[in-house]
Amino acid sequence: MGDALMNWEAGRSRWRKKYRGKWLQISAAELGGTNATDTKVAANQWLTQQKTQRDKELAITTYRPHEREYYAELESIQSDIKTLSALMRSKPTLQSMLAPMVENLKQKGTLINQALRQPVLPPLDDKLRNPLGVSPESIDIAAVREVEQQIADRLRGRTQGPFDYLFLRSLPDVEGQNTAVSFISTVHNDPPTYCTATGGNSEPSLYDERVQAVAETVAGLKDGVVARMKRELGLIGSEYERGQINQMLKEHGATVPENKQLEYHVGRFIEYQHRRHAEGKIGATRLDKIIRTLKPYREWCVEVNVVNVDMVGTKEHIDAYYKVVGDLKIAGKIGAEYANHLLSIVKMLIEWLVDEEILKEYPVCLQRKKSRYSFPIEPPKPEGIPLKWVHEILNAANPRLQLCILLTLNCGFGAGEIGQIRKSEYDPTTGRITRKRSKTRKSPTTPTVCYKLWDVTKKLLDQEIANCKKYPKYSGTDCLLVNKNGSPLWYASVTDGKPRTNSTISNAFKKLRAKLREIYPDMPTNINYYDFRGTSASLIYNEPKYRIYNELWLAHSPRSVAERHYNAVGDTILDDCLAWLYDRIFGMEQ
C-alpha cells in the first residue's frame, strides 16, 4: 500500500506484519480510524514502536542479538534434512537428486552451530545461508557457458549435408548448404549472430522473426540449466517452500512425511476450530459453515493430487482453485456469495498455516490482489413480504406459528432469536420483552432493547407459556418457549464432533408455505421466514417520523460515539413506533 510498512487486511480492517518471529497486528479502530488510508501513518509509527519493543524483549530473553534468528534458521535446516533423508530412504531413485541438497544443508547447519559458540553473533547473512558461496551471477555465467558448449558440440563435425539441429533448421539460407556455422552469442541479452566459416559477413536477412524465436529458445534452454544447477548445488530454500519437492513426490510416487501432509494440517485446522467453539469464540453454526465450505477444497486437492502442504501457499495453487470456483459460478452451479465463501475458507486456512509457522510467509498475491480472488456481489434489495400475504399466512397458521410470526413483526426476532428468549427477559405484567440480540450478545456495544408487545402478541404468548408449563421438562430449562420434549425451538450443537442445527419454527413455516402455494399459485416463491423481520424494518425505515428508531428496533450496535458512550436507551422509546407499526400492518386500532 504505497509507503505503508505493514500489510492491510481489508476483511478484518487491521494492519499486520511479522517481525522477528512475532506477528504484530493492530486494528484501524485502535488507531482511531476506519480504513487503510486514514490510519497508514499511525500504523507506521506504531510498527516502529513495536519493533523497538520487540528488539528489547529479544535482547532480554536471549542476551545476544540475532540469536533467535540463528536458532530459527537452524530448526528450518534440521527439518529439511529430516524430510529429504526420509524421502531418500523411501525412494532410493531420488538419492542422486537429493543427496547434494542434504550435504549442503548439513554444511549450513555446521556453520550456524559454529557461529552460535561465539560470544557475539553477527547478522545472519548470505554467507551462512549459502556456505558454498554460489551467487546468482556465477550460476548465470556458468549456464551461459554450458549452453554455448552444448551448441558447439552439436555443430562440431556437421559441415556436410543438411543440418537437423533445432537452431539451424529455422534459418532459410543455411539448411542444405556445405557451410560451417559457428554460434557467437551472449545467449541472454543480445540476439544471436551467425557467421560463415568462409569469412562471409552475417546476413541482415537472418534478423527476422525466426531468429528472434531462436533467441527465445536459447534463453529458455539457459533457464533450464540455471534451475538444474540450483538443485545440484542445494540452493533449495524458496524452491522447496514453493513445492518443488512436492512435484518430485508426484513424479516418483514417494510418500510425504506426516509433518508435510496437507490433509494432516487440515485436520489440525478443524480441531482448532472445534476448540474455538468449545471456548465460546464461535457458535455451532459458524463451525458447521467452516467445515462444510472446506469440504469442496479438500476433495479438489485429492482430485488434483495436491499432497504437500507447501503447495498451498503458492500463487499457482491459489490461481488453480480460484479458476475451479469461478468455473462453477460461470456455469450457474453456485452463486457469487457461496463462491466467495469457498475462497475465504482457503484464505483462512492459509493464514492459520502462517500463524502456526507451517508456511513461512503469507502469499504475496493475497496481500496485494485481494479483489482479484473474489467475485462481485450485487447488494440485495430489501424487499419485505407484501402485507396481503402477511395476512394470508397469519390466518392459515396455527396459534404457535402465529405467535412466532407476530414476535418477528413486533420485535424483529428471527426464528433463532425466538428459540433463545429467556424466561427472565419477559415481564408478563408490563407485556415487555427486554433483551440483547442473541447473535451479538457478547459484543459490549450491542444495545439492550425493550419491546412493548402488541395485545394480540401478548395474548398468544401468555397462552403458549401456559401450554409449555404443562410439559414435564419445562421447569428445568431457561428458555421461555420450548417443544413438548423440553428442547428449545431452535438450537445449534456439536454431537460426536459434528455440528447440528434445528429450528422448529422454520420447519413449521416451510410446511405452511408449501400448502399455501398449492392454494394460491400467484404467491411469491421467494418468501422466507426471515423476511417478516425485513417487512417491519422496511416499514419503519420508510416512515420519516420513525426512521431514527430503525437501527435500535433491529438491535444493531450504535454507530456514533454519543450513542455508544453517552446516550442511554429508555424502556419506552419504541412504544409509539411499535403502536404505529401495528396500525400500518393491520390497518386497525389495537
ChimeraX attribute file (.defattr): number of C-alpha atoms within 10 A of each C-alpha:
attribute: neighborCount
match mode: 1-to-1
recipient: residues
	/A:1	12
	/A:2	5
	/A:3	8
	/A:4	16
	/A:5	17
	/A:6	20
	/A:7	18
	/A:8	25
	/A:9	18
	/A:10	14
	/A:11	8
	/A:12	9
	/A:13	16
	/A:14	22
	/A:15	25
	/A:16	18
	/A:17	15
	/A:18	15
	/A:19	13
	/A:20	14
	/A:21	12
	/A:22	10
	/A:23	11
	/A:24	17
	/A:25	19
	/A:26	17
	/A:27	20
	/A:28	23
	/A:29	12
	/A:30	11
	/A:31	18
	/A:32	11
	/A:33	15
	/A:34	14
	/A:35	18
	/A:36	20
	/A:37	12
	/A:38	13
	/A:39	20
	/A:40	22
	/A:41	15
	/A:42	15
	/A:43	26
	/A:44	16
	/A:45	11
	/A:46	16
	/A:47	21
	/A:48	13
	/A:49	11
	/A:50	15
	/A:51	14
	/A:52	10
	/A:53	12
	/A:54	17
	/A:55	15
	/A:56	14
	/A:57	12
	/A:58	16
	/A:59	15
	/A:60	11
	/A:61	12
	/A:62	12
	/A:63	13
	/A:64	15
	/A:65	18
	/A:66	20
	/A:67	21
	/A:68	16
	/A:69	14
	/A:70	21
	/A:71	14
	/A:72	14
	/A:73	18
	/A:74	20
	/A:75	13
	/A:76	16
	/A:77	21
	/A:78	17
	/A:79	13
	/A:80	19
	/A:81	21
	/A:82	13
	/A:83	18
	/A:84	20
	/A:85	17
	/A:86	15
	/A:87	21
	/A:88	17
	/A:89	12
	/A:90	15
	/A:91	15
	/A:92	12
	/A:93	13
	/A:94	17
	/A:95	15
	/A:96	11
	/A:97	15
	/A:98	20
	/A:99	17
	/A:100	16
	/A:101	22
	/A:102	20
	/A:103	14
	/A:104	22
	/A:105	25
	/A:106	17
	/A:107	18
	/A:108	22
	/A:109	23
	/A:110	15
	/A:111	16
	/A:112	19
	/A:113	14
	/A:114	10
	/A:115	17
	/A:116	17
	/A:117	9
	/A:118	9
	/A:119	9
	/A:120	13
	/A:121	14
	/A:122	14
	/A:123	12
	/A:124	15
	/A:125	8
	/A:126	11
	/A:127	12
	/A:128	19
	/A:129	20
	/A:130	18
	/A:131	16
	/A:132	14
	/A:133	11
	/A:134	14
	/A:135	10
	/A:136	11
	/A:137	9
	/A:138	10
	/A:139	17
	/A:140	17
	/A:141	14
	/A:142	16
	/A:143	23
	/A:144	22
	/A:145	14
	/A:146	16
	/A:147	19
	/A:148	19
	/A:149	13
	/A:150	11
	/A:151	17
	/A:152	15
	/A:153	11
	/A:154	12
	/A:155	18
	/A:156	11
	/A:157	9
	/A:158	16
	/A:159	15
	/A:160	11
	/A:161	11
	/A:162	15
	/A:163	18
	/A:164	14
	/A:165	13
	/A:166	11
	/A:167	17
	/A:168	18
	/A:169	15
	/A:170	16
	/A:171	17
	/A:172	11
	/A:173	12
	/A:174	18
	/A:175	16
	/A:176	14
	/A:177	12
	/A:178	13
	/A:179	18
	/A:180	16
	/A:181	18
	/A:182	15
	/A:183	17
	/A:184	14
	/A:185	16
	/A:186	16
	/A:187	22
	/A:188	18
	/A:189	9
	/A:190	9
	/A:191	18
	/A:192	18
	/A:193	17
	/A:194	21
	/A:195	16
	/A:196	15
	/A:197	12
	/A:198	9
	/A:199	7
	/A:200	8
	/A:201	10
	/A:202	12
	/A:203	12
	/A:204	9
	/A:205	10
	/A:206	18
	/A:207	15
	/A:208	10
	/A:209	9
	/A:210	14
	/A:211	20
	/A:212	14
	/A:213	14
	/A:214	19
	/A:215	22
	/A:216	15
	/A:217	15
	/A:218	22
	/A:219	18
	/A:220	14
	/A:221	16
	/A:222	23
	/A:223	17
	/A:224	13
	/A:225	18
	/A:226	20
	/A:227	14
	/A:228	12
	/A:229	16
	/A:230	16
	/A:231	17
	/A:232	17
	/A:233	16
	/A:234	19
	/A:235	20
	/A:236	18
	/A:237	14
	/A:238	10
	/A:239	13
	/A:240	16
	/A:241	20
	/A:242	21
	/A:243	21
	/A:244	15
	/A:245	21
	/A:246	22
	/A:247	16
	/A:248	13
	/A:249	18
	/A:250	15
	/A:251	9
	/A:252	12
	/A:253	11
	/A:254	19
	/A:255	15
	/A:256	20
	/A:257	14
	/A:258	13
	/A:259	14
	/A:260	17
	/A:261	16
	/A:262	21
	/A:263	18
	/A:264	15
	/A:265	18
	/A:266	17
	/A:267	11
	/A:268	13
	/A:269	19
	/A:270	16
	/A:271	13
	/A:272	13
	/A:273	19
	/A:274	23
	/A:275	13
	/A:276	14
	/A:277	18
	/A:278	13
	/A:279	10
	/A:280	11
	/A:281	12
	/A:282	14
	/A:283	18
	/A:284	20
	/A:285	16
	/A:286	15
	/A:287	20
	/A:288	20
	/A:289	13
	/A:290	19
	/A:291	17
	/A:292	14
	/A:293	18
	/A:294	20
	/A:295	12
	/A:296	12
	/A:297	18
	/A:298	15
	/A:299	11
	/A:300	13
	/A:301	17
	/A:302	12
	/A:303	9
	/A:304	8
	/A:305	11
	/A:306	21
	/A:307	21
	/A:308	24
	/A:309	25
	/A:310	22
	/A:311	23
	/A:312	24
	/A:313	26
	/A:314	16
	/A:315	14
	/A:316	13
	/A:317	15
	/A:318	19
	/A:319	13
	/A:320	11
	/A:321	18
	/A:322	18
	/A:323	12
	/A:324	13
	/A:325	22
	/A:326	20
	/A:327	14
	/A:328	14
	/A:329	17
	/A:330	11
	/A:331	9
	/A:332	10
	/A:333	10
	/A:334	14
	/A:335	15
	/A:336	19
	/A:337	14
	/A:338	14
	/A:339	21
	/A:340	18
	/A:341	16
	/A:342	22
	/A:343	20
	/A:344	18
	/A:345	19
	/A:346	19
	/A:347	19
	/A:348	13
	/A:349	17
	/A:350	22
	/A:351	17
	/A:352	18
	/A:353	23
	/A:354	18
	/A:355	17
	/A:356	11
	/A:357	11
	/A:358	17
	/A:359	20
	/A:360	15
	/A:361	15
	/A:362	19
	/A:363	18
	/A:364	13
	/A:365	15
	/A:366	17
	/A:367	14
	/A:368	13
	/A:369	10
	/A:370	13
	/A:371	11
	/A:372	11
	/A:373	18
	/A:374	19
	/A:375	17
	/A:376	9
	/A:377	10
	/A:378	8
	/A:379	6
	/A:380	6
	/A:381	6
	/A:382	11
	/A:383	12
	/A:384	19
	/A:385	21
	/A:386	13
	/A:387	14
	/A:388	11
	/A:389	14
	/A:390	17
	/A:391	12
	/A:392	12
	/A:393	18
	/A:394	15
	/A:395	11
	/A:396	14
	/A:397	17
	/A:398	12
	/A:399	15
	/A:400	16
	/A:401	20
	/A:402	19
	/A:403	23
	/A:404	24
	/A:405	28
	/A:406	24
	/A:407	25
	/A:408	23
	/A:409	24
	/A:410	22
	/A:411	24
	/A:412	24
	/A:413	25
	/A:414	22
	/A:415	21
	/A:416	21
	/A:417	18
	/A:418	25
	/A:419	24
	/A:420	20
	/A:421	23
	/A:422	17
	/A:423	14
	/A:424	12
	/A:425	15
	/A:426	18
	/A:427	11
	/A:428	13
	/A:429	6
	/A:430	10
	/A:431	17
	/A:432	18
	/A:433	19
	/A:434	17
	/A:435	18
	/A:436	19
	/A:437	23
	/A:438	18
	/A:439	12
	/A:440	14
	/A:441	13
	/A:442	12
	/A:443	12
	/A:444	9
	/A:445	15
	/A:446	19
	/A:447	23
	/A:448	19
	/A:449	23
	/A:450	24
	/A:451	23
	/A:452	24
	/A:453	22
	/A:454	20
	/A:455	11
	/A:456	12
	/A:457	20
	/A:458	19
	/A:459	14
	/A:460	19
	/A:461	25
	/A:462	14
	/A:463	14
	/A:464	17
	/A:465	15
	/A:466	12
	/A:467	14
	/A:468	20
	/A:469	15
	/A:470	11
	/A:471	14
	/A:472	11
	/A:473	15
	/A:474	22
	/A:475	12
	/A:476	8
	/A:477	14
	/A:478	14
	/A:479	20
	/A:480	22
	/A:481	27
	/A:482	25
	/A:483	15
	/A:484	16
	/A:485	11
	/A:486	17
	/A:487	16
	/A:488	24
	/A:489	23
	/A:490	20
	/A:491	16
	/A:492	17
	/A:493	17
	/A:494	17
	/A:495	8
	/A:496	7
	/A:497	9
	/A:498	12
	/A:499	19
	/A:500	15
	/A:501	12
	/A:502	14
	/A:503	15
	/A:504	18
	/A:505	20
	/A:506	20
	/A:507	13
	/A:508	15
	/A:509	18
	/A:510	14
	/A:511	10
	/A:512	16
	/A:513	20
	/A:514	11
	/A:515	12
	/A:516	17
	/A:517	13
	/A:518	10
	/A:519	10
	/A:520	10
	/A:521	9
	/A:522	9
	/A:523	14
	/A:524	11
	/A:525	10
	/A:526	7
	/A:527	16
	/A:528	13
	/A:529	20
	/A:530	18
	/A:531	18
	/A:532	26
	/A:533	22
	/A:534	19
	/A:535	21
	/A:536	25
	/A:537	23
	/A:538	17
	/A:539	16
	/A:540	23
	/A:541	15
	/A:542	11
	/A:543	14
	/A:544	8
	/A:545	10
	/A:546	17
	/A:547	16
	/A:548	12
	/A:549	16
	/A:550	20
	/A:551	15
	/A:552	19
	/A:553	22
	/A:554	18
	/A:555	23
	/A:556	17
	/A:557	18
	/A:558	16
	/A:559	10
	/A:560	9
	/A:561	9
	/A:562	10
	/A:563	14
	/A:564	15
	/A:565	10
	/A:566	9
	/A:567	10
	/A:568	11
	/A:569	14
	/A:570	10
	/A:571	14
	/A:572	13
	/A:573	15
	/A:574	19
	/A:575	15
	/A:576	11
	/A:577	19
	/A:578	22
	/A:579	16
	/A:580	16
	/A:581	21
	/A:582	18
	/A:583	12
	/A:584	15
	/A:585	17
	/A:586	13
	/A:587	10
	/A:588	8
	/A:589	9
	/A:590	11
